[in-house]
Amino acid sequence: MTKANSASTLLKIDGMHCASCQRPIEKALRDTPGVSDVSVNLASREVNVDSTVSSDVLVAAIAGAGFEAVVDPIQSLEENDRANQANFRKLILKTALALGSGVLLMLYGMFSPAIESGWNLNHAAWLLIALLTSGVMYYTGRHFFIGAYQSLKTRSATMDTLIALGTGTAWLYSMVVVLAPGLGLTNRVIIDQHFNKRGRLGRLLAALSFNPFVCGLGIDENTAAFIAPDGVMEVVGHGTVTVVDPADLRHSSMSYVRKAEAVSLIGLKLHVLAHGSHFNLETREATLEKGS
């Protein structure tokens, strides 16, 4: 057949959001026998194809690239505008729902107690929030995950892949924290790293003022804190582990001071432990040798 026998077909592409989406679609069509020209309009998510094959062949080629396509029906500008407005209103609703729920979640996290390993009312509340968050993610962002899955099947990466990977990883990590606080290893300590070199004592004190039922461990470079099953921690390495014990904290002004104001903490204990030193998390006692 000659070019004179070719016909123009306009296709609507579902899920084409970025240039990374455009390239596999254009390649799949150009590799299809009988296609003479391909023109992609990313803004309107349309592809105009000059070919000598049927529209079913073109739709199948695009499906092979991981996208869904339909032959664009002939619409008036008014009908097309109404369809775009309806889609825009739906996106605004999803954005408001995702943003609003995120703000409420951050506010709740600021004022709620920390999650403990044992099951209690606070832990159950966080589990309920996790389930509600999963529902919000499914309603507002499932098209990203569908697009990422389609891209994975064709061994390519698009903007959907980036968004799905980022939000999915954050959701999975949060679910692990809710179901097994501290990865189920210990809920007795708050750990900060690169401690003395970067002057992070103030940051650790702030965290402990909100969670006075745990110990703070500030670990230097090339240093480790090994916690045995009996709750005794051993310091190993070239640096030190700074232990901040708030068990006898008598006063904290953290709950009522204003932003940038100084905070008063009365009754804290601080230990600086080098290699070979031990700290018992049960009795809150520091020793040079285990059990001494």
C-alpha positions as CSV (number, residue, x, y, z in Angstrom):
1,M,0.0,0.0,0.0
2,T,1.1,3.6,-0.6
3,K,0.9,6.6,1.6
4,A,-2.2,7.7,-0.4
5,N,-4.1,4.8,1.2
6,S,-3.3,5.9,4.7
7,A,-5.9,7.4,7.0
8,S,-5.6,9.6,10.1
9,T,-6.7,8.3,13.5
10,L,-7.0,10.3,16.6
11,L,-6.5,8.4,19.9
12,K,-7.2,9.4,23.5
13,I,-4.5,8.1,25.8
14,D,-5.3,7.3,29.5
15,G,-2.4,7.8,31.9
16,M,-0.1,9.8,29.7
17,H,1.2,12.5,32.1
18,C,4.8,13.3,31.1
19,A,7.5,13.0,28.5
20,S,8.5,9.6,29.9
21,C,5.0,8.3,29.1
22,Q,5.1,9.8,25.7
23,R,8.3,8.1,24.5
24,P,7.2,4.4,24.8
25,I,3.8,5.2,23.2
26,E,5.4,7.0,20.2
27,K,7.9,4.2,19.8
28,A,5.3,1.4,20.0
29,L,3.3,3.1,17.2
30,R,6.3,3.9,15.0
31,D,7.3,0.2,15.2
32,T,3.9,-0.9,14.1
33,P,3.9,-1.9,10.4
34,G,1.7,0.3,8.3
35,V,2.2,3.5,10.4
36,S,3.7,6.4,8.5
37,D,3.5,9.3,11.0
38,V,2.8,9.8,14.7
39,S,2.1,13.1,16.4
40,V,1.7,13.2,20.2
41,N,0.0,16.1,22.0
42,L,0.9,15.7,25.7
43,A,-1.3,18.6,26.9
44,S,-4.5,17.0,25.5
45,R,-3.3,13.4,26.0
46,E,-4.0,12.7,22.3
47,V,-2.1,10.9,19.5
48,N,-2.7,11.5,15.9
49,V,-1.6,8.5,13.7
50,D,-1.3,8.3,9.9
51,S,-1.5,4.6,9.0
52,T,-2.9,2.0,6.7
53,V,-4.0,-0.3,9.6
54,S,-7.2,-0.4,11.6
55,S,-7.7,1.5,14.9
56,D,-7.8,-1.8,16.7
57,V,-4.2,-2.5,15.7
58,L,-3.1,0.9,17.0
59,V,-5.0,0.5,20.3
60,A,-3.3,-2.9,20.7
61,A,0.2,-1.4,20.1
62,I,-0.4,1.2,22.7
63,A,-1.7,-1.4,25.2
64,G,1.6,-3.2,24.6
65,A,3.4,-0.1,25.8
66,G,1.4,-0.2,29.0
67,F,-1.3,2.4,28.3
68,E,-5.0,2.4,27.4
69,A,-6.2,4.1,24.3
70,V,-9.6,4.8,22.7
71,V,-10.5,6.2,19.4
72,D,-11.4,9.8,20.0
73,P,-15.1,10.4,19.3
74,I,-15.9,13.6,17.3
75,Q,-16.9,16.1,20.0
76,S,-17.8,19.8,19.8
77,L,-15.5,22.2,21.7
78,E,-18.3,22.7,24.2
79,E,-18.6,19.0,25.0
80,N,-14.8,18.7,25.3
81,D,-14.7,21.6,27.6
82,R,-17.4,20.1,29.8
83,A,-15.5,16.8,30.0
84,N,-12.3,18.7,31.0
85,Q,-14.1,20.7,33.7
86,A,-15.6,17.6,35.2
87,N,-12.2,15.9,35.3
88,F,-10.7,19.1,36.9
89,R,-13.3,19.2,39.6
90,K,-12.7,15.6,40.4
91,L,-8.9,16.3,40.7
92,I,-9.6,19.3,43.0
93,L,-11.8,17.1,45.2
94,K,-9.1,14.4,45.5
95,T,-6.4,17.1,46.2
96,A,-8.5,18.7,49.0
97,L,-9.2,15.3,50.5
98,A,-5.5,14.2,50.5
99,L,-4.2,17.6,51.7
100,G,-6.9,18.0,54.4
101,S,-6.4,14.5,55.8
102,G,-2.6,15.1,55.8
103,V,-2.9,18.3,57.8
104,L,-5.3,16.6,60.4
105,L,-2.9,13.7,60.7
106,M,0.1,16.0,61.3
107,L,-1.8,17.9,64.0
108,Y,-2.8,14.7,65.7
109,G,0.8,13.4,65.6
110,M,2.0,16.6,67.2
111,F,-0.2,16.3,70.3
112,S,-0.8,12.6,70.7
113,P,1.5,10.4,72.9
114,A,4.2,8.3,71.3
115,I,3.3,4.7,70.2
116,E,4.3,2.1,72.7
117,S,4.9,-1.6,71.9
118,G,2.0,-2.8,74.0
119,W,-1.6,-2.5,72.6
120,N,-3.6,0.3,74.2
121,L,-6.2,2.9,73.1
122,N,-3.6,5.2,71.6
123,H,-2.1,2.3,69.6
124,A,-5.6,1.3,68.4
125,A,-6.3,4.9,67.3
126,W,-3.1,4.9,65.2
127,L,-4.1,1.6,63.6
128,L,-7.5,3.1,62.7
129,I,-5.7,6.2,61.2
130,A,-3.4,3.9,59.2
131,L,-6.5,2.1,57.7
132,L,-8.2,5.4,56.9
133,T,-5.0,6.7,55.3
134,S,-4.9,3.6,53.1
135,G,-8.4,4.3,51.9
136,V,-7.5,8.0,51.1
137,M,-4.4,6.8,49.2
138,Y,-6.5,4.3,47.2
139,Y,-9.2,6.9,46.3
140,T,-6.9,9.9,45.5
141,G,-3.8,8.2,44.1
142,R,-4.6,4.8,42.7
143,H,-4.1,6.0,39.1
144,F,-0.4,6.6,40.0
145,F,0.0,3.0,41.2
146,I,-1.8,1.7,38.1
147,G,0.4,3.7,35.9
148,A,3.5,2.6,37.7
149,Y,2.5,-1.1,37.4
150,Q,1.9,-0.6,33.7
151,S,5.4,0.9,33.3
152,L,6.9,-1.9,35.3
153,K,5.5,-4.4,32.8
154,T,7.2,-2.6,30.0
155,R,10.4,-2.2,31.9
156,S,10.3,1.6,31.8
157,A,9.9,4.4,34.4
158,T,7.6,7.4,34.3
159,M,6.4,10.1,36.7
160,D,3.9,7.6,38.0
161,T,6.7,5.3,39.0
162,L,8.4,8.1,41.0
163,I,5.2,9.1,42.8
164,A,4.1,5.6,43.5
165,L,7.5,4.6,44.8
166,G,7.8,7.6,47.1
167,T,4.3,7.5,48.6
168,G,4.2,3.7,48.7
169,T,7.5,3.5,50.6
170,A,6.4,6.1,53.1
171,W,3.1,4.3,53.6
172,L,4.8,1.0,54.1
173,Y,7.3,2.4,56.6
174,S,4.5,4.1,58.5
175,M,2.5,0.9,58.7
176,V,5.5,-1.0,60.1
177,V,6.0,1.7,62.8
178,V,2.3,1.5,63.7
179,L,2.2,-2.3,63.8
180,A,5.7,-2.8,65.3
181,P,7.0,0.4,67.0
182,G,10.8,0.4,66.8
183,L,10.6,-2.5,64.4
184,G,9.7,-4.6,67.4
185,L,13.3,-4.5,68.7
186,T,13.0,-2.1,71.6
187,N,10.8,0.8,72.7
188,R,13.1,1.9,75.5
189,V,15.4,4.4,73.7
190,I,15.5,7.3,71.3
191,I,18.6,7.2,69.2
192,D,20.5,10.1,67.5
193,Q,23.7,9.6,65.4
194,H,26.8,11.7,64.6
195,F,26.1,13.1,68.1
196,N,28.9,15.1,69.5
197,K,30.4,16.1,66.1
198,R,27.2,17.7,65.0
199,G,26.1,19.0,68.4
200,R,22.8,17.2,68.6
201,L,22.3,17.2,72.3
202,G,19.6,19.9,72.1
203,R,17.6,17.9,69.5
204,L,17.7,14.8,71.7
205,L,16.7,16.7,74.8
206,A,13.7,18.1,72.9
207,A,12.6,14.6,71.9
208,L,13.0,13.3,75.4
209,S,11.0,16.2,76.9
210,F,8.0,14.8,74.9
211,N,8.8,11.2,75.7
212,P,10.3,11.1,79.3
213,F,9.6,7.3,79.6
214,V,12.5,6.3,77.4
215,C,16.3,6.9,77.4
216,G,18.2,9.0,74.9
217,L,21.2,7.5,73.2
218,G,23.5,9.9,71.3
219,I,26.0,7.7,69.3
220,D,29.2,9.1,67.8
221,E,30.9,8.0,64.5
222,N,32.6,4.6,64.5
223,T,30.7,3.6,67.6
224,A,27.9,1.2,68.3
225,A,25.5,0.4,71.2
226,F,24.7,-3.3,71.5
227,I,21.6,-4.0,73.6
228,A,21.4,-7.5,75.0
229,P,18.1,-9.4,75.6
230,D,18.5,-8.6,79.4
231,G,18.4,-4.9,78.6
232,V,22.1,-4.2,79.2
233,M,23.7,-2.0,76.6
234,E,27.4,-2.3,75.8
235,V,29.4,0.5,74.0
236,V,31.8,-0.6,71.3
237,G,34.0,1.6,69.1
238,H,36.3,4.5,69.0
239,G,33.8,7.2,70.1
240,T,31.3,7.5,72.9
241,V,27.6,7.0,73.6
242,T,25.9,9.8,75.5
243,V,23.1,8.5,77.6
244,V,20.4,11.0,78.7
245,D,18.1,9.5,81.4
246,P,14.9,11.5,82.1
247,A,13.5,8.9,84.6
248,D,13.9,11.5,87.5
249,L,12.7,14.5,85.4
250,R,10.9,16.8,87.8
251,H,10.0,19.7,85.5
252,S,9.8,20.4,81.8
253,S,8.5,23.6,80.3
254,M,8.4,22.2,76.8
255,S,4.6,21.9,76.8
256,Y,3.9,25.6,77.3
257,V,6.9,27.6,76.0
258,R,6.5,29.6,72.8
259,K,8.5,29.1,69.6
260,A,12.2,30.0,69.9
261,E,12.0,30.4,73.7
262,A,14.4,28.6,76.0
263,V,13.3,25.3,77.7
264,S,13.8,24.3,81.3
265,L,14.5,20.6,82.1
266,I,15.2,19.8,85.8
267,G,16.2,16.3,87.0
268,L,17.9,14.9,83.9
269,K,20.9,12.5,84.3
270,L,23.6,12.4,81.7
271,H,26.3,9.7,81.2
272,V,29.1,9.7,78.6
273,L,30.2,6.1,78.0
274,A,33.3,4.9,76.1
275,H,34.3,1.5,74.7
276,G,33.6,-1.3,77.2
277,S,31.1,0.7,79.3
278,H,27.6,-0.6,80.0
279,F,24.2,0.8,80.8
280,N,21.3,-1.1,82.2
281,L,18.0,0.1,80.6
282,E,16.0,-1.7,83.4
283,T,17.7,-0.2,86.4
284,R,19.0,2.9,84.6
285,E,22.6,2.3,86.0
286,A,25.9,3.0,84.2
287,T,28.9,0.8,84.9
288,L,32.4,0.4,83.5
289,E,32.0,-3.4,83.4
290,K,28.8,-5.4,82.8
291,G,27.2,-6.1,86.2
292,S,29.8,-4.2,88.2
